[in-house]
Amino acid sequence: MNALAKYIIIGAIVTIIGFLLWYFSSIVAYILISAVLSLMGKPIVDLISKIKIKSWHPPKAFGAAVALIVIWILFYSFFRIMIPLVINQANELGEVNVTQMINNFSQPIADIENFVHEYLPSSYSFSVKEFLSDKLTHMFSASMISNLFSSTANLLMNLFIAAFSISFITFFFLKEEKLFFEGLLMLFPEKYEQQIEHALVSVNQLLRRYFIGIIIQSLCIMTLDTIGLMIVGIKFDTAIVIGLVAGILNVIPYVGPLTGAIMGVLIGVATNLQLDFSTQLLPMIGYILLVFVVTRLIDDILFQPLIYSSSVNAHPLEIFIVILIAGSIAGILGMLLAIPAYTVIRVFAKEFFNKFRVVEKLTRKI
């Protein structure tokens, strides 16, 4: 078989595998989510396995069941507390008077318009006030919020099947921790088995630290923002919703915190329109921004070095460039998956392409 035919066959096989992964994307998603949950639940299984009553040790199945129950209790408790708060806040935002909101910012808006018209004469017909009014009306409209929850309700109808499937798969991944790895090994030639197995062990360790770190970081961000916003005068229900949004968006490195801060200011302003702009509302905006800045500094000094650099053993600039590339290719989803995907690529590159200088340089800390 000549080289051309060999490459054609390899390309055809890769294309078929890619098509199957796309066609069965929901099943692939269940398996990947289960793999992540099993990474987080493994410490519980290991802890239970160390229990010894005379000569009896709890079976792996028992530890897997306990770990799965703990995971779902944590998820249920979190959403049980948060969903009512989010719904109440959404209802409040749906009643926002956008006209009043725009009028409160009439002077700053007029200054921006004058600046734009002065330096961009061709945009003289452009009105910042009309632009903001249109966008904010859509953002805070009751119909938009109703549609959001309607689509969410439709999504929830499929969650039972997803939850059962993920729970079932996660249980066996926890019970037989090598099951996922053995399934992946079947996709590669036997002669590469040792290298693949070594790479998967490294990926397992790095990603476990990363995902656990991300959860801890998001909870810390949420807690710091909530406490800070309450200190500056934001009521508890609003503060915790802003903190939740900021914590979730913080999962997207670099871009997420900025987006969370902007949304936090918008929600804070929208729920306090009764305040006088110059004496009360403007200082409150400053305080809200100060809370996000302080939280960001704590995140940069404490959380980021421990999670993004240490957990995946990569330079922060390296991570930043990877996130930019992933974002340009696949948007927000790409940014979310950038670090885990890059970690996997680096580990496998070290195993199979370590003779290349660039690979050796990028993977020397793994």
LUMMITOR-591196 format. One line per field, with one value per residue: x, y, z of N, C-alpha, C, O in turn; residue in one letter. Coordinates in steps of 0.05 Angstrom, whole numbers. Last residue first. Layout:
nu: [X/...]
nv: [Y/...]
nw: [Z/...]
cau: [X/...]
cav: [Y/...]
caw: [Z/...]
cu: [X/...]
cv: [Y/...]
cw: [Z/...]
ou: [X/...]
ov: [Y/...]
ow: [Z/...]
code: [A/...]
This chain:
nu: [99/137/146/113/136/185/170/144/187/220/200/198/148/101/76/74/64/14/-17/-13/-34/-87/-106/-101/-136/-184/-186/-182/-229/-282/-296/-283/-321/-367/-360/-327/-293/-250/-242/-234/-186/-152/-159/-139/-85/-69/-75/-38/9/6/11/38/15/-7/-58/-54/-23/-54/-108/-103/-68/-71/-127/-132/-97/-93/-141/-179/-167/-181/-236/-254/-243/-276/-327/-329/-326/-375/-407/-390/-407/-461/-469/-458/-505/-548/-541/-532/-548/-599/-637/-672/-704/-675/-652/-650/-616/-566/-557/-556/-511/-471/-471/-456/-403/-383/-387/-351/-304/-302/-299/-248/-214/-248/-308/-323/-348/-401/-413/-403/-439/-487/-482/-481/-532/-560/-543/-563/-619/-627/-604/-592/-534/-497/-446/-454/-474/-428/-395/-425/-424/-369/-354/-387/-370/-317/-324/-349/-307/-266/-289/-293/-239/-217/-241/-218/-162/-155/-173/-136/-88/-103/-118/-72/-40/-68/-64/-10/-6/-39/-10/37/15/-9/10/-1/-56/-86/-147/-195/-187/-176/-227/-242/-204/-221/-270/-253/-224/-260/-316/-347/-347/-369/-418/-440/-441/-483/-526/-525/-535/-587/-616/-608/-632/-684/-695/-690/-728/-755/-721/-730/-779/-762/-729/-767/-793/-755/-749/-800/-801/-760/-784/-831/-812/-747/-694/-674/-707/-694/-640/-640/-671/-641/-592/-610/-631/-583/-549/-564/-539/-533/-478/-435/-401/-368/-339/-326/-377/-410/-385/-393/-448/-459/-436/-468/-517/-506/-498/-553/-587/-595/-648/-671/-663/-699/-747/-750/-754/-773/-779/-803/-765/-738/-773/-768/-714/-717/-749/-713/-669/-693/-707/-653/-622/-639/-639/-587/-560/-586/-573/-516/-512/-539/-505/-459/-479/-492/-441/-416/-449/-437/-382/-383/-410/-376/-332/-349/-314/-281/-267/-241/-259/-273/-246/-242/-223/-266/-280/-239/-249/-299/-283/-248/-286/-319/-292/-289/-343/-355/-327/-354/-405/-393/-379/-428/-463/-437/-447/-502/-504/-478/-480/-462/-409/-386/-394/-359/-310/-306/-303/-255/-219/-224/-206/-152/-133/-140/-105/-56/-52/-49/2/39/14/17]
nv: [386/422/417/429/469/446/401/427/453/409/342/297/287/266/231/254/308/305/290/337/376/359/365/421/439/423/454/507/510/508/562/579/550/575/627/610/578/611/651/620/595/640/657/612/613/661/648/606/636/669/632/567/507/466/461/483/530/565/561/556/589/638/650/659/703/746/746/747/796/828/817/839/893/900/891/933/976/973/986/1039/1064/1057/1090/1141/1142/1141/1188/1237/1231/1203/1177/1115/1082/1043/994/954/974/975/919/903/932/911/858/861/879/835/793/811/807/751/729/739/708/645/628/627/673/663/643/689/726/701/701/756/770/740/764/817/809/790/832/897/936/963/946/895/867/865/831/783/772/768/724/683/680/666/616/587/589/560/509/496/498/456/413/419/413/364/333/345/320/266/253/262/221/176/184/174/120/99/113/82/30/26/25/-25/-27/34/59/50/26/68/85/43/49/97/82/42/51/52/29/65/111/91/74/125/151/124/139/195/203/181/214/264/256/246/296/337/349/388/430/454/478/515/547/570/598/632/663/684/717/753/775/797/836/864/876/874/908/955/958/968/1016/1051/1053/1079/1127/1148/1153/1159/1183/1224/1230/1201/1233/1256/1238/1275/1296/1253/1231/1274/1277/1226/1231/1271/1245/1206/1237/1258/1213/1172/1174/1160/1104/1091/1108/1072/1023/1000/931/883/845/847/816/767/757/752/705/669/670/648/596/576/570/526/486/487/466/417/390/386/357/310/292/279/241/200/186/168/124/92/83/54/8/-12/-28/-47/-34/-88/-124/-139/-85/-43/11/57/67/75/126/153/139/163/217/224/217/258/285/245/238/285/276/231/253/287/249/221/261/275/228/233/279/263/228/259/271/220/206/244/228/176/191/220/180/146/180/188/135/129/168/150/103/123/149/108/42/-24]
nw: [647/633/579/536/505/489/461/419/395/379/375/405/424/404/440/491/482/458/502/532/497/491/544/549/510/533/582/556/521/534/536/485/455/474/453/391/360/341/378/424/413/413/466/493/478/502/556/563/555/598/642/624/657/692/707/759/755/721/738/797/824/796/807/865/883/847/818/859/882/837/833/880/868/823/844/881/846/819/863/872/825/830/875/855/820/856/890/865/811/812/866/858/829/805/821/784/745/772/778/725/706/740/723/670/678/707/669/630/661/671/617/595/632/622/643/696/706/699/751/783/761/774/830/841/824/863/910/903/902/954/988/958/963/996/1002/1025/982/950/982/982/927/915/948/927/873/881/906/865/827/854/859/804/789/819/795/744/755/779/736/696/717/722/669/640/661/643/588/579/592/552/506/514/514/462/412/394/385/362/394/417/466/500/515/548/588/610/632/669/713/755/767/797/765/718/738/751/702/676/709/707/652/648/684/660/609/624/649/612/578/603/605/556/565/604/572/540/580/599/552/545/590/577/532/554/588/573/579/527/497/523/512/456/452/485/459/411/430/452/409/343/282/248/247/228/201/240/290/328/341/350/396/433/435/457/508/529/530/568/615/617/622/657/669/620/620/661/641/598/625/682/694/698/691/739/769/745/757/812/815/790/825/871/853/841/888/918/881/863/909/918/871/875/923/908/868/899/935/899/880/928/939/894/901/949/931/892/921/989/1050/1081/1140/1184/1221/1174/1143/1089/1040/1008/1020/992/939/932/938/894/850/835/796/757/748/722/674/654/647/605/566/561/544/495/466/462/431/383/341/300/316/317/264/239/261/238/184/184/199/154/114/130/125/69/51/71/40/-12/-7/2/-20/0]
cau: [79/128/168/105/109/185/186/129/164/229/198/224/166/116/80/78/88/37/-13/-4/-6/-69/-106/-87/-107/-176/-185/-162/-202/-268/-301/-268/-293/-363/-359/-341/-319/-259/-245/-257/-210/-155/-165/-167/-102/-69/-90/-66/3/5/-13/43/20/22/-52/-70/-13/-26/-101/-121/-71/-45/-117/-145/-99/-71/-115/-179/-165/-153/-217/-257/-230/-247/-317/-332/-304/-350/-410/-385/-378/-448/-474/-440/-477/-544/-544/-525/-522/-576/-628/-652/-718/-681/-651/-666/-644/-579/-557/-577/-538/-477/-476/-483/-422/-383/-401/-379/-312/-304/-321/-271/-208/-225/-296/-312/-320/-387/-416/-389/-410/-481/-485/-458/-508/-563/-536/-534/-605/-636/-593/-608/-552/-525/-449/-441/-492/-452/-387/-419/-449/-386/-342/-389/-398/-324/-310/-363/-333/-263/-282/-317/-258/-209/-247/-247/-173/-147/-186/-163/-89/-93/-136/-95/-32/-64/-91/-21/9/-46/-37/38/29/-25/12/27/-45/-72/-120/-195/-197/-154/-211/-258/-203/-195/-269/-272/-209/-247/-293/-343/-337/-342/-399/-438/-423/-456/-520/-522/-509/-565/-614/-599/-604/-669/-698/-669/-709/-770/-724/-705/-777/-781/-718/-747/-808/-764/-726/-790/-820/-757/-759/-833/-825/-775/-711/-661/-706/-722/-648/-627/-679/-669/-594/-596/-648/-606/-542/-573/-539/-560/-494/-454/-419/-391/-349/-304/-355/-416/-387/-366/-433/-469/-426/-439/-514/-512/-476/-530/-590/-569/-629/-672/-649/-671/-736/-750/-730/-781/-762/-820/-785/-725/-769/-794/-723/-702/-758/-739/-665/-682/-728/-674/-617/-636/-663/-608/-552/-586/-601/-529/-500/-549/-532/-457/-468/-513/-461/-405/-448/-465/-392/-369/-421/-403/-329/-345/-338/-279/-286/-229/-246/-287/-242/-256/-203/-251/-297/-242/-224/-297/-303/-238/-266/-328/-297/-264/-328/-367/-320/-326/-401/-402/-359/-404/-469/-439/-419/-491/-517/-466/-488/-489/-429/-386/-407/-388/-320/-307/-326/-280/-222/-230/-233/-171/-133/-154/-133/-67/-52/-72/-23/34/31/0]
cav: [364/423/410/407/473/471/397/409/469/429/369/303/300/285/222/226/300/314/270/312/378/360/338/403/444/411/424/497/515/482/544/590/545/547/623/629/567/587/659/638/578/623/675/620/590/659/670/601/613/681/647/595/523/470/449/458/507/559/561/540/562/623/645/637/677/740/745/725/772/828/809/810/879/904/873/906/972/968/960/1019/1064/1045/1061/1129/1143/1120/1161/1234/1243/1194/1201/1131/1102/1066/1017/949/969/1000/937/893/936/940/865/852/895/861/792/809/833/770/724/753/734/661/637/602/672/675/626/663/731/707/676/739/782/734/736/812/820/775/805/878/921/971/972/916/872/880/859/797/775/789/751/691/685/691/638/591/601/588/524/497/516/483/418/421/437/388/331/354/349/281/248/278/249/180/186/201/140/96/124/111/40/24/51/-19/-39/9/63/66/9/52/101/49/24/95/103/36/48/77/17/37/112/104/54/104/161/122/110/181/212/171/185/259/263/226/270/333/328/364/414/440/457/494/532/552/579/611/650/665/695/736/762/775/813/860/875/859/880/947/953/945/992/1045/1041/1053/1108/1145/1134/1168/1161/1214/1251/1187/1216/1272/1222/1261/1314/1271/1216/1264/1300/1233/1211/1276/1269/1198/1222/1275/1231/1174/1177/1188/1121/1083/1121/1101/1029/1022/955/906/847/860/845/781/760/774/730/675/679/675/616/580/592/552/490/497/491/438/395/400/384/326/301/298/266/212/196/191/146/100/96/80/24/-4/-4/-52/-28/-62/-118/-147/-111/-53/-17/48/65/50/104/157/131/134/205/226/196/240/300/257/216/280/298/229/231/298/268/206/247/294/235/210/279/284/218/247/293/237/191/244/254/179/174/233/204/136/170/211/148/112/170/175/101/107/164/128/66/0]
caw: [652/661/597/554/516/504/485/437/405/399/364/392/442/387/412/489/496/442/480/543/507/468/531/567/507/507/582/574/512/530/559/508/451/479/482/408/369/326/350/422/416/389/444/497/471/472/545/566/538/571/638/630/633/687/681/754/770/716/709/780/834/796/781/851/897/866/804/840/898/848/811/876/891/821/823/890/865/804/851/893/832/808/877/875/809/837/901/893/817/796/851/870/845/789/839/808/738/765/801/743/694/741/751/676/663/719/694/624/650/693/634/584/623/631/618/684/712/676/727/787/760/746/816/848/811/834/905/906/878/931/987/974/945/996/989/1041/1005/941/976/1008/942/902/951/955/879/867/920/890/821/846/883/821/776/824/823/747/742/794/762/693/711/745/691/635/665/672/601/574/608/580/510/513/537/486/425/398/409/357/384/393/444/490/497/525/571/597/611/647/688/747/752/806/792/717/730/771/723/665/704/732/664/632/688/688/611/609/664/632/569/597/630/561/545/611/594/528/564/617/564/525/588/601/529/534/600/566/604/548/491/522/540/467/438/491/486/410/417/469/430/370/302/251/260/246/185/229/268/315/337/328/372/426/426/430/489/526/514/541/604/614/599/646/691/629/600/663/665/593/609/665/694/703/670/716/776/745/729/801/827/779/797/872/861/820/869/931/898/845/897/939/877/852/921/931/861/876/945/915/862/914/958/899/877/948/953/884/904/961/1033/1067/1118/1159/1224/1198/1149/1113/1062/1004/1030/1021/952/930/957/922/857/856/821/766/761/748/691/660/667/631/575/569/568/516/472/477/457/400/368/298/312/342/285/233/266/268/194/176/216/181/113/128/151/88/44/81/69/-4/-13/23/-21/0]
cu: [93/107/159/126/101/158/185/144/148/206/204/223/193/137/98/87/95/63/10/1/4/-40/-86/-84/-91/-146/-175/-162/-181/-239/-284/-272/-276/-334/-354/-338/-333/-288/-256/-263/-235/-181/-170/-176/-131/-86/-92/-83/-27/-2/-16/17/23/28/-22/-63/-28/-17/-72/-110/-86/-49/-91/-132/-109/-72/-92/-152/-163/-148/-189/-238/-231/-233/-287/-320/-305/-327/-385/-387/-372/-418/-460/-444/-457/-516/-537/-526/-513/-550/-602/-645/-698/-694/-656/-665/-661/-609/-571/-580/-560/-505/-484/-491/-451/-403/-404/-396/-342/-313/-324/-295/-233/-223/-272/-298/-306/-357/-399/-389/-394/-450/-477/-458/-484/-540/-540/-527/-575/-622/-601/-599/-566/-544/-479/-446/-480/-471/-411/-412/-445/-411/-359/-378/-401/-352/-317/-350/-349/-289/-279/-312/-283/-228/-240/-255/-203/-160/-180/-179/-118/-96/-128/-115/-56/-57/-88/-48/-2/-32/-45/11/31/-11/-1/31/-16/-58/-106/-168/-196/-162/-188/-243/-220/-194/-243/-271/-227/-231/-278/-319/-330/-330/-371/-417/-419/-435/-491/-514/-504/-538/-590/-596/-593/-640/-682/-671/-688/-752/-739/-707/-751/-781/-736/-733/-789/-780/-735/-766/-811/-776/-754/-807/-827/-786/-740/-679/-695/-724/-677/-637/-667/-679/-622/-599/-636/-625/-566/-566/-546/-562/-522/-473/-440/-411/-373/-313/-332/-393/-392/-365/-404/-453/-434/-427/-485/-509/-481/-505/-565/-568/-601/-652/-648/-654/-707/-738/-728/-757/-772/-804/-803/-745/-756/-791/-750/-710/-744/-751/-692/-678/-718/-696/-640/-636/-662/-634/-575/-580/-603/-558/-513/-538/-545/-485/-467/-504/-483/-426/-437/-465/-420/-379/-409/-415/-357/-344/-331/-304/-281/-246/-232/-278/-255/-252/-216/-231/-282/-258/-226/-271/-301/-257/-255/-308/-306/-269/-301/-352/-330/-317/-372/-399/-367/-383/-443/-444/-418/-462/-506/-478/-477/-499/-457/-407/-409/-404/-350/-319/-329/-304/-249/-236/-242/-200/-153/-156/-150/-96/-64/-75/-48/8/22/18]
cv: [340/401/408/400/452/475/422/405/452/444/389/331/306/300/241/218/271/307/279/291/351/361/338/375/426/415/412/466/501/485/519/573/555/539/594/622/585/579/636/646/595/607/659/639/597/636/668/622/606/659/659/611/552/484/454/445/481/533/554/539/544/594/629/630/654/712/737/723/747/803/808/800/849/889/875/886/943/963/953/990/1042/1042/1046/1099/1133/1119/1139/1206/1238/1205/1195/1155/1121/1089/1043/972/965/995/963/911/926/945/894/859/888/880/819/808/833/798/745/752/750/688/654/608/647/674/637/645/706/711/680/713/765/745/728/783/814/783/790/850/900/956/980/944/895/886/876/827/791/794/773/719/696/699/665/614/606/602/554/514/519/504/447/426/440/413/356/353/360/311/266/277/268/209/189/204/168/116/122/124/70/36/50/8/-31/-1/35/68/24/34/86/65/28/71/101/56/43/75/41/24/84/106/65/83/139/130/107/152/198/178/173/230/257/231/248/306/322/341/388/421/440/471/509/535/559/590/627/649/675/712/743/760/790/835/871/855/863/917/944/938/967/1020/1033/1039/1080/1124/1128/1146/1173/1192/1241/1207/1202/1255/1236/1243/1300/1289/1234/1249/1292/1257/1217/1256/1275/1221/1213/1260/1248/1194/1182/1193/1150/1100/1116/1116/1059/1032/975/933/872/863/860/810/774/779/754/701/686/687/644/599/597/575/517/502/503/466/418/408/399/355/317/309/287/240/211/203/171/125/107/96/53/14/7/-26/-34/-58/-90/-140/-118/-82/-24/19/56/45/78/134/133/125/175/215/199/219/281/271/226/258/294/251/228/278/281/226/233/281/255/216/256/284/238/238/281/259/207/229/256/207/177/217/218/160/160/202/172/124/153/178/127/105/149/143/87/25]
cw: [663/667/626/575/537/519/502/463/425/411/386/379/429/404/395/460/492/455/462/521/517/477/508/555/525/503/556/577/530/524/558/533/474/476/489/438/389/334/333/393/413/390/418/474/473/463/514/553/539/551/610/625/641/661/673/728/762/729/704/752/814/805/781/824/879/877/822/826/880/865/820/854/888/843/820/870/876/823/835/881/852/813/855/877/829/826/880/903/846/807/837/853/858/806/824/828/762/760/796/767/712/729/754/705/669/705/708/649/643/684/657/603/613/617/625/657/702/681/704/764/764/743/786/833/816/818/876/900/880/906/961/968/962/977/986/1029/1023/963/967/1002/967/917/939/959/908/874/908/906/846/841/877/846/793/812/830/776/747/782/778/719/710/740/715/658/661/678/631/588/604/598/539/518/538/511/453/412/415/382/379/380/417/466/484/504/546/578/596/625/664/721/740/793/803/745/726/763/744/687/695/728/690/644/673/693/639/612/651/647/590/588/624/585/548/591/603/549/551/602/581/536/568/600/553/531/580/580/598/572/514/516/541/495/450/478/493/437/416/457/447/391/330/273/265/260/202/213/257/293/321/321/348/400/417/419/460/506/509/522/575/603/595/622/681/651/609/644/668/617/603/649/674/703/674/693/753/751/727/772/816/789/785/844/862/829/850/911/911/861/880/927/898/859/898/929/883/870/923/926/877/895/944/918/881/924/952/905/896/945/1003/1050/1107/1134/1197/1202/1175/1118/1088/1027/1028/1033/982/943/956/943/885/865/843/793/771/763/720/679/674/653/602/580/579/543/495/485/474/428/389/325/313/340/311/255/261/275/224/186/210/200/140/128/152/115/63/74/81/26/-5/18/-1/0]
ou: [79/100/171/123/84/157/185/132/138/206/195/244/210/143/108/103/118/82/25/21/27/-23/-70/-63/-69/-132/-160/-141/-163/-224/-274/-253/-256/-323/-340/-317/-351/-304/-269/-286/-255/-195/-189/-198/-147/-101/-113/-103/-39/-17/-38/2/12/44/-14/-63/-15/-5/-66/-103/-83/-35/-89/-127/-97/-52/-74/-141/-147/-127/-174/-226/-211/-213/-273/-306/-284/-309/-374/-372/-352/-405/-449/-424/-440/-504/-521/-513/-490/-531/-584/-647/-706/-694/-644/-676/-685/-625/-586/-602/-581/-521/-503/-514/-468/-418/-425/-418/-356/-329/-346/-310/-238/-229/-277/-280/-282/-341/-385/-370/-373/-438/-462/-438/-467/-530/-525/-507/-563/-613/-584/-588/-554/-567/-485/-449/-495/-483/-413/-422/-461/-420/-363/-390/-416/-358/-322/-365/-361/-293/-289/-328/-294/-234/-254/-273/-211/-169/-198/-196/-124/-105/-145/-126/-60/-67/-105/-54/-4/-44/-56/9/27/-24/-4/52/-8/-51/-114/-166/-197/-146/-182/-245/-213/-183/-243/-270/-218/-227/-283/-303/-310/-306/-351/-400/-396/-415/-477/-496/-482/-520/-576/-577/-571/-624/-667/-651/-671/-758/-735/-697/-751/-783/-727/-727/-793/-781/-724/-762/-813/-769/-745/-807/-825/-772/-757/-680/-705/-740/-685/-641/-680/-693/-628/-606/-650/-635/-570/-577/-535/-584/-535/-483/-460/-434/-396/-296/-321/-390/-379/-348/-394/-446/-418/-410/-477/-498/-463/-493/-557/-551/-585/-641/-627/-632/-691/-722/-706/-741/-780/-814/-816/-743/-764/-805/-754/-711/-756/-762/-695/-684/-732/-703/-645/-649/-683/-649/-582/-593/-619/-566/-519/-553/-561/-488/-474/-519/-493/-428/-448/-480/-426/-382/-423/-429/-361/-355/-310/-314/-278/-241/-213/-288/-249/-254/-202/-222/-286/-251/-215/-272/-302/-248/-251/-312/-301/-252/-291/-348/-316/-301/-365/-390/-350/-370/-437/-432/-401/-453/-501/-464/-467/-522/-475/-420/-429/-425/-364/-335/-351/-323/-263/-255/-265/-217/-168/-177/-171/-111/-80/-97/-66/-7/1/34]
ov: [320/397/395/380/458/483/420/406/463/449/387/342/320/323/232/200/263/299/262/277/343/347/319/363/417/397/393/454/487/465/509/570/542/524/587/613/575/575/640/648/587/606/664/636/589/638/672/616/602/664/660/605/561/475/447/421/460/516/539/517/520/576/609/607/633/699/722/701/729/790/791/779/835/875/855/868/931/946/931/973/1028/1022/1024/1084/1117/1098/1121/1200/1235/1189/1183/1154/1142/1112/1064/970/970/1011/973/917/940/960/900/866/905/895/825/820/852/811/755/771/772/690/677/594/645/675/621/632/701/700/664/703/760/732/711/779/806/767/778/844/887/963/1000/963/911/907/899/845/809/816/794/736/715/722/684/629/627/624/571/531/541/524/460/442/462/431/368/369/381/326/279/297/286/221/203/226/183/127/141/144/83/50/71/14/-29/15/16/78/11/29/90/61/18/73/104/49/40/96/48/10/80/103/51/75/136/117/90/142/190/161/157/221/245/213/233/296/304/317/368/399/416/447/487/512/535/567/605/626/651/690/721/736/767/815/874/834/841/902/928/915/947/1004/1012/1015/1060/1107/1105/1124/1193/1184/1250/1201/1193/1262/1228/1234/1312/1297/1231/1253/1301/1256/1215/1264/1282/1218/1214/1269/1253/1193/1195/1215/1163/1109/1133/1134/1070/1047/968/954/880/882/883/827/791/802/775/717/706/710/663/617/620/596/530/519/527/486/436/430/423/374/335/333/311/259/232/228/193/144/130/120/72/33/31/-6/-27/-77/-71/-148/-105/-100/-12/3/49/23/60/123/116/105/162/204/179/206/286/269/216/259/298/247/223/285/284/220/234/288/254/210/260/289/229/241/293/266/206/239/269/209/179/229/227/159/165/215/176/124/162/190/125/105/160/149/84/29]
ow: [668/690/642/588/553/542/527/484/445/435/409/372/442/398/375/457/490/442/451/522/511/465/505/556/518/494/557/575/521/522/578/549/482/492/507/446/403/316/312/385/401/370/403/464/456/444/503/540/518/532/599/606/661/645/651/726/760/716/686/742/814/795/767/819/878/880/814/824/886/862/812/856/893/839/815/877/879/817/836/888/850/808/859/881/822/824/886/923/851/812/849/828/869/797/830/850/762/769/812/776/715/740/769/710/674/718/719/650/650/698/661/606/624/594/634/650/700/662/691/757/751/724/775/825/798/800/866/887/860/889/948/947/979/976/974/1044/1034/964/975/1016/973/921/952/972/913/880/922/919/849/851/892/854/797/825/845/782/755/796/790/724/722/758/727/666/676/697/643/598/623/616/551/532/559/527/466/423/438/400/392/357/396/449/461/480/525/556/571/601/641/708/717/806/817/748/729/780/754/690/704/742/696/647/684/706/642/616/664/657/587/591/639/584/544/598/609/544/552/610/579/530/573/608/549/528/588/582/616/584/520/528/558/501/454/490/504/438/419/470/456/390/338/280/285/281/191/212/262/277/303/298/327/383/397/395/442/490/487/500/558/584/572/605/694/653/607/652/676/613/603/660/651/710/655/677/748/739/710/763/810/774/770/839/854/813/843/915/915/853/883/933/894/853/901/934/878/866/927/925/868/893/948/913/873/926/954/899/894/953/994/1038/1122/1112/1189/1188/1196/1099/1107/1032/1045/1054/996/958/977/963/899/885/866/811/791/787/739/697/697/675/619/600/603/563/512/507/498/448/410/332/325/360/325/264/276/293/234/196/228/216/149/141/171/128/72/90/99/37/7/37/12/18]
code: [I/K/R/T/L/K/E/V/V/R/F/K/N/F/F/E/K/A/F/V/R/I/V/T/Y/A/P/I/A/L/L/M/G/L/I/G/A/I/S/G/A/I/L/I/V/I/F/I/E/L/P/H/A/N/V/S/S/S/Y/I/L/P/Q/F/L/I/D/D/I/L/R/T/V/V/F/V/L/L/I/Y/G/I/M/P/L/L/Q/T/S/F/D/L/Q/L/N/T/A/V/G/I/L/V/G/M/I/A/G/T/L/P/G/V/Y/P/I/V/N/L/I/G/A/V/L/G/I/V/I/A/T/D/F/K/I/G/V/I/M/L/G/I/T/D/L/T/M/I/C/L/S/Q/I/I/I/G/I/F/Y/R/R/L/L/Q/N/V/S/V/L/A/H/E/I/Q/Q/E/Y/K/E/P/F/L/M/L/L/G/E/F/F/L/K/E/E/K/L/F/F/F/T/I/F/S/I/S/F/A/A/I/F/L/N/M/L/L/N/A/T/S/S/F/L/N/S/I/M/S/A/S/F/M/H/T/L/K/D/S/L/F/E/K/V/S/F/S/Y/S/S/P/L/Y/E/H/V/F/N/E/I/D/A/I/P/Q/S/F/N/N/I/M/Q/T/V/N/V/E/G/L/E/N/A/Q/N/I/V/L/P/I/M/I/R/F/F/S/Y/F/L/I/W/I/V/I/L/A/V/A/A/G/F/A/K/P/P/H/W/S/K/I/K/I/K/S/I/L/D/V/I/P/K/G/M/L/S/L/V/A/S/I/L/I/Y/A/V/I/S/S/F/Y/W/L/L/F/G/I/I/T/V/I/A/G/I/I/I/Y/K/A/L/A/N/M]
